[in-house]
Amino acid sequence: MDLIVDFILILGVFLNALVLLGLLRIKNKQLPHKILIVFWGFVLLSLLHFYARLHRLDFLFIFSFFFENGVRLFLAPLIYVYIESIFSFKKFSFKKSSIHFIPFIIYQVVYVIPEIITHITEKNIFSYLNYINQYFNQGLWQDLYALLYLYLALRLYYKSKRKLEHQYSNINNKDFIWIRNFLSIFLIVMMLDLILVLLSVFFGFNASELGYITIIGLVISMLYLGYYGLTKSSIFLPDFLVAKNRMVSTLDQKDLNALKSKLEHLLLKEKIYLLPDLTLRTLAKRMDISERKLSGLINDTMHTTFYDLINKHRVDEAKIRLKSLEFEKYSISGIGHSCGFNSRSSFYRIFKKETGITPTLFKKTD
């Protein structure tokens, strides 16, 4: 059995090294790349920790213990931040996101470092450690914490996916598949670990031995993620983000001005934004250009997004109609619907985002 586990651990270290090498070789690393370098670095140290435990390599065991113990408190929030950095891109702030790692830092200071000191000195310096080890099942609450963050990451993924599918025509579905599988696989690994922890709690199984099963699951996951990420995706960064950043208009200024004038005519004169089911594709057809070209015009030249542009005009129209005697008999929701909003909640939310107040309050103001 030890030989099988040993082989799997070595395979895991090898696969991890390949992924890290692929990420490190990227010349123009973007934030998602850097986050994943840290992520796979922690996974590598976790594998080395189990390898050191198996072969009783004390120095490596102590060194890797600092990173491995509590790794779930770090990796799950890091996955969430990775998803956030992809879909928020220009608005993302790592400084604000650092709040997600506070529990991990506290755990390291309060528990991990004292445990290392106790192991090295062989003295019971920190008496509260005995209480923690006796009454708190750390594997259980760490798994639950990790599962919560992975759930939040999946929710953010699906919410962002729906939004981006309508904003960019140059999104390749394989990028979404990669991110979804990345999240789903680690969710499955965490659920497997939780089941093993519950087996150790209720049926007395050896928790340390069961930990190797989780590692086997992790290595199998890495085999898939490493291959798929390095060969079928843009090294863990979706193509549409890369394309969005390097997209340059091939139009000369005359053609660009003509397109902008055509778009302004559709928005200001024909008020195409009043259509509640308006999409990027519909607007592109009306302008007789490709969705990709329209996306580039709106995103790169006008420095906004399709939905922000349309919703701004809808809000401007709503402001006029809320004050107009012609629409005095309309309800607030009715005015929102007449301006292209397909629900009362979206109308109130977007109107308040644009103006700072609700439509009801705006109507009452002079």
Buried (B, 14 or more C-beta within 10 A) or exposed (E): EEEEBBEBBEBBBEBBEBBBEBBEEBEEBBBBBBBBBBBBBBBBBBBBBBBBBBEEBEEBBBBBBBBBBBBBBBBBBBBBBBBBBBBBBEEBEEEEBEEBBEBBEEBBEBBBEBBBEBEEEEEEEBEEBEEBEEEEBBBBEBBEBBBBBBBBBBEBBEEBBEEBBBBBBBBBEBBBEBBBBBBBBBBEBBBBBBEBBBBBEEEEBEBEEBBBBBBBBBBBBBEEBBEBBBEEBBBBBBBBBBBBEEBEBEBEEEEEEEBBEBBEEBBEEEBBBBEBEBBBEEBBEBBEBBBBBBBBBBBEEBEEBBBBBBBBBBBBBBBEBBEEEEBEEBEBBEBBBBBBBEEBEEBBBBBBEBBEEBBEEBBEEE
